[in-house]
Amino acid sequence: MIVKFFKWLIVILCCLFLVLYIARERLAVMIADHYLAPHQSSVSCLNWSFNSWKQIKVEQLCLDNQHVSLRVENMQITRERIHVANVIAQLVLSSDDTPKQQQTIWQPLQLNLPNRPLLSIDNMTITSDKAISALLPQKLNVSLQENKLNHFLLSGDVHSEVIVQDKEITVDLKLSSPALQSKLPVQITSLQGIAHASYFGDRVDLNIKHTVAAQLEHAKCHVQVTSQGSGELSFDINQQNLIADLSNADILLEPNECNVLQKEPYSEQLGAMLNQPWHVSIPSQLSWQGTSLTTERLRLSSRDRETTIQANATSIDSQTAHVSAAISIAHQSNRLGKLRVEAPIEVMGGQVKGTGELEYYSDTLPVLPIQAQSIKLGGRIGFDVGANQSQLHLDVHGSVGQASYDDVNMQSGNVTINAQVTVADQVSIEGKLIVQTDELNYQQLRAQNSQLQLEVDIAKDQQLALSGSLTNQLLHSQSIQVRGMSSQFALSGNIGKGEVFTKLSAQTKLSSLKTPKLEVNNINIDSQGQQSRAGVYEHFITGGTVEAVLKHQYSQLAHPYQLAVTAKPIVSLQPVVNGFEPKLKLVQGDIAAQAKGDFNLQNADFSVQVTDLSILYDTHYVDKINTVITGQYSSGKINIPSSKVLIGQVRSGVVLSNLSTVLHVENDEAYLSAINASMFDGNVGAERLNLSLQPQLVQVKAQSLDLGLIAHAGRDAGIELNGKVSGVFPMSIADSTVSIEQGQLFSTGEGKLQVAQNASIEALKAQQPSLKSVIGVLDDLTIDKLNSDVALTPDGWLTLGVQIVGENKQQSQPVNFNYTHKENIFTLFRALRLSDEITQKVENALTKQEQSQ
């Protein structure tokens, strides 16, 4: 019975095993689905069999869930190894993936790692849809080999080593893996190294030893970026916090052909500084918490160690694109000087804003074509930079020890700048500039205690509005001195594309203008002008009763001008005349002058009109001068063809009336011609008189001079003369002295001599009674002929050798009378001038006027 029972038991078990083997695949699928259902996974296909009692062969296994579709082909399973010929995996990003409301708490790894067969996969093909292929290659081929339990080697598109431990999973990935290289951005030209990752369940640590090269290109700049060294990252999964340490990474930026500054001299001065290698160092840890990235310090330094740019307390929010940092810029070089900028910045919505402190010092002024020494600047700087518009605000002050530009030199100056610059489609500027200097030199001209103040406004449409003021306490050179100069000016116009057109207005005041021979006070200059291709300017100048108008046009080819000057009355020019000749006094009259020429060519046509001019020189009085003088100035010389001059009277002891002459100037040599005047009821004249210090001989002719008037001028009491005389007087002029040699005087027609109670003759009769009868014939003498030799010495002694032929008709006595007369006529003329009533009245009026002033 027992034997029979075991026989049936064996038969039943064999049948059971047979049924189970026949239904093995269905049963395996049911069991697998039971365990995979909680993970939303299922087995869709399974085909396996026993190759032997020690080996199972799986022809096909299909495993699916919402993220992956896995197909295993030709798998051999033994107690020692699982060998898979081919695995095909399809990665899918499900549309049902939504963030879970409840946060998952990740725990440290506590893996149960039992003994199991080693795994090897000859080929694994991983494909992904478009959503995942942005991160992974669309198709990935790898092979897996496990030679030691839980130590995996991957080859193919990915070269890595994976070690699984109970508390840690480590991955060593070669950065040269083809799969990784294929996903590099086009800017990265080379990537080599190893990434070592450690997964602890709630934390991931990553150490990357790398060598990276990248090429960043811009329209105006190409930058080669290289990084070599190591970087460490640690990610806390629960806290979603990433800590990165890049302090051991050597990052180098090498600009190449950067043409940001294309204009000279900026490219030459600053190009060497920009186009050099720059080191980037991140000494502080980077922290990423949620959407916020922070670090304490980032540094950018040039290879020549002259420039350092540092960002402190940097914070970046990836969700709002908000960035904040404290930027510090430091530069020190012999070329550009010493610069320090401290400016906290903020980036929001594509706008970069910041406000900070600026300090600058240099022994010389770089970049600009101005020579300067000991430049110091300090103040605040603000900026707001956006994609479409940028603004820069400066509020700085400083000093300059010395500065020069062309022939302009400045000593010890102070500068204050307050400006706002806006850059969009066009550049707009609004600012104020104040420059103060103790001394300013231009060629031979020096200015002391000067201040320039400018207010500039350049609108977006490139409309310029500039106003300012310039003051100088003292402006002087070797020959001129100006005190109390102040000027207010304004400039407006459009400086955009095309022809530039501007308008200028200015008001200038001079307290005093002084030269060695001239001093003028209270001068006002009102200027107007327009500037386009050429400048057109007009200046109204007033000083007392003197007015002048200067019009000129400035261009590169010519500088024509027109000048008109009037002095009404001319006595307002007395301070000017005092500087040249104190003895010359202006009494009355008007003067007007006009000139037209070219400053560049140094030429002019001019005219001077003098109306009713009266002057007093010492005791010499000249009345009613009228003339219009026209001439030319060219090549440094004056030419006046001919200008007629009329003078009412010249009272210099002897009175000359109705004087007329013609003024000529040839190559700066002036002379008078056709000189004619009335004197003693006759005329005197000369053909030419040179107005120079060179010695000359002038032939003076006298016609029909009245002897009675001559005798009256001599004031010889008791002698009465009648008749007319004429003469010729060769007058030598040299060294400001006058002399006459071989002059001739002769009578024209019959004359008369009468002597009555003349003191000299009566004394002669008393001393020599024998001559009484001879001298008596002169008491009443009819002159038929009178001749006289005339000589004048330079010191004023006049000698007359008189020959008289006549008849005393009362006595019927013919007379031949010869005598020599000698007298200092300079003394006589001086006495006559002192007794001239008209001259005395003019002099007294001028004296009272000067005393009242």
JOFEN-V47378 format. One line per field, one symbol per residue. ss: DSSP state (H for helix, E for strand, C for the rest). phi: phi as a letter, one per 40 degrees, with the letter a starting at -180 (. if undefined). psi: psi as a letter, one per 20 degrees, with the letter a starting at -180 (. if undefined). Layout:
ss: ???
phi: ???
psi: ???
This chain:
ss: CHHHHHHHHHHHHHHHHHHHHHCHHHHHHHHHHHHHHHHCEEEEEEEEEEEECCEEEEEEEEEEECCEEEEEEEEEECCCEEEEEEEEEEECCCCCCCCCCCCCCCCCCCCCCCCCCEEEEEEEEEEECHHHHCCCCCEEEEEEEEEECCEEEEEECCCEEEEECCCCEEEEEECCCHHHHHCCCCCEEEEEEEEEEEECCCEEEEEEEEEEEEEEECCCCEEEEEEEEEEEEEEECCCCEEEEECCCEEEEEEEECCCCCCCCCHHHHHHHHHCCEEEEECCCCEEEECCEEEEEEEEEEECCCCEEEEEEEEEEECCCCEEEEEEEEEEEECCCEEEEEEEEEEEECCEEEEEEEEEEEEEECCCCCCEEEEEEEEEEEEEEECCCCEEEEEEEEEEEEEEEECCEEEEEEEEEEEEEEEECCCEEEEEEEEEEEEEEEECCEEEEEEEEEEEEEECCCCEEEEEEEEEEEEEECCCCEEEEEEEEEEEEEECCCCCCEEEEEEEEEEEEEEECCEEEEEEEEEEEEEECCCEEEEEEEEECCEEEEEEEEECCCCCEEEEEEEEECHHHHHHHHHHHCCCEEEEEEEEEEEEEEECCCCEEEEEEEEEEEEEEECCEEEEEEEEEEEEEEECCEEEEEEEEEEEEEEECCCEEEEEEEEEEEECCEEEEEEEEEEECCEEEEEEEEECCCCCEEEEEEEEEEEHHHHHHHHCCCCEEEECEEEEEEEEEEECCEEEEEEEEEEECCCEEEEECCCHHHHHHHHHCHHHHHHHHHHHEEEEEEEEEEEEECCCCEEEEEEEEEEEECCCCEEEEEEEEEEEEHHHHHHHHHHCCHHHHHHHHHHHHHHHHC
phi: .cccccccccccccccccccccccccccccccccccdccfbaccaaaaaccacbabbbcaabbbacbabbbbbfbbbbccabbbcabbbbcbcccccbccccccccbdcaccbccaccbabcabbbbaccccccbbccabbbbbbbcbdgbbbbbhcbbabbbbbcbabbbbbcccddcccccccccccaabhbbbbbbbgbabbbbbbabbbabbbbdbabbcbbbahabbbbbccccfbbbbbbccccbbbbcbfcbcbccccccccbcccccacbcbbbcbccbbbgbbbbacabbbbcccgcbbbbbbfcbbbcccfcbbabcbbbaaaccbgbbbbbacbabafgbbbaaabbbaaacbccgccbcabfcbbaibbbaabbcbabbbbbbbbaabcaaaafccbbbfbbbbbbabbbbbcbcbbbabbbbbacabbbfcbbbbfbabbbbbbbcccgccbbbaabbbcabaacbaabbgcaabaabaibbccgccbbbbaabbbbcabbbdbaabbfbbbbbbabbbcbbbbabbbbagccbabbbabbaccaacabbbbbbbcccccdccccccacccbcbahbaabbaaabcccfbabbabbbbfcbbbbfbcbbbgcbabbbabbafgbbbbdabcbbbcabbbgccbbfcbabcbbbfgbbabbfcaacafgbbbaacabccaccdabbccbbbfccccccccccfccgbbbbhbbbabbcbcbafgbbabbgcbbacbgcbabbbafccccccccccbcccccccccccabcccabbacbbbcdchcbbbbcbbbaaccccfbcbbbbabbbacccccccccccccccccccccccccccccc
psi: ghghghghgggghghghggghhkgggghgggghghighjkqqphqporrphrijpppohppppqaihqoppppmppprhhqoppgppppoppoqiioqpqhpppopqqpmponrprqqpppgppppqqahhhihhqqhppprqppnhqpjoppprciporpppprhjqpqpoppijphghhhjqqhhoipoqappoqppjgjqppppooroqpqopqrhjqppppqppbqqpqpooggilppppokhjpopppnqplolhniqqjghggighhgmrqpppqnhqqppoodjppqqhpqppqqhjkhpppppqlpppohgikppqqoppppppqhgibppppooprpppkjpoqqpaqppppqhqorgqlppqqmppqqbqpqqoprhiqqqpppnqqaqpgqqqodjppppmqqpppoqpppochrpqporpppppqhpppodjpppqmqpppqppoorhjkppopqaqpqphppqahiqppqlpqppqqpqapkbqbpppqqpqqppppgqpprhjqppqmpppoqqrqpdhqpoqppopqocjpqqpppqpprhhrmqrppppqooriiijghghhhgnhipppgrrqqpqqqpbphgilrqpqqpppplppqpodjpppqmppqopqaqpqkjqppogppppppgqoolfpppqlpqrppqpoljoqrqrlppqppljbqqrqhqopmrjqqrppopppplpohghghhhilnqippqqrqqrrpoooppplkqpqpplqppqqoaqappppolphghhhghhhnhhjghghhiihnppohppqpqpppqhjjppppnpoppbpohhiloqpopprpppqohghghghhhhjogghggghhghghghhh.
